[in-house]
């Protein structure tokens, strides 16, 4: 996966969560499936999506929440 594809993937994840803020809580697995389908033509794998989620949480752009299960959200 190229750096450009990785940046696009990370932006797509953040935008998806922004779009559904206060409407839906995304479990990490939901995001993996969604992004894997969307970026499959670019050769993005499950592991690539998981790594992008990890990078986003490590950098503070996303946070994990826990309410009946884990979910990803934007920091407040």
N, C-alpha and C positions, 0 to 999 in steps of 0.2 A: 504494500500500500504506500503510495507516494505521500509526501508531506501535504500536498494540495488536497488530496482525497481525504486525508486525516482531518484537515482543517474544515473541509466541507461537512464531513461526518459529525464533527463536534458541534458545528453551527446548527446542523439539522436537528441534533438531539436537543440542544438548548431551545431552539425555536419551537419544537414540538411540545416541550414542557411549558413554554411561555404561552403557547396558543390555548392550552387546556388548563391553565392556572385557575384554581377554584371551581373547576368543572369535573376534572378527572385526576386521579392519582395513578401515576405510572409505576408499575413494578419494574425493576431492572430487566426482568425477562421479557416484559412487553416491549420495552425499548429495543432490546436485542433483536427480537423477531421483526419489528417494524423496520429498523434500519438495515437489517440483513436483506430484507426483500427490496427495499428502496435502492440500496447500493450494490446489489448483487452483480450488476453489469460491470461494476468497477473492480470486481474480485474481492469485495470486503467479506470477511468471515466473521463468525460469532466471536472469535477471540479478538479480532480487530475492534469490534463494537465494545466488548467488555473493557479493552484497554483504553478506549476513548472515554468511556464512563469513568474509569478509574482516574484518568488524567483530569477530567472535569471536576471530580470530587476532590482530588488532591490540590487542585488550583483554587478551589473555593467557588467555582462557577455553579456547581450543583451541590446539594446536600442530601443526605439520607434522612428520611423521617420514619418513625415507627408508630403505627396505629393499626393494630390488627394485622400487621405484616409490614415489611419494609417497602418504601417507595422513594422515588427521587423527586426533588422539588428545587426551586430556585431559592437562594438565601434571601431572607427578608431584610 
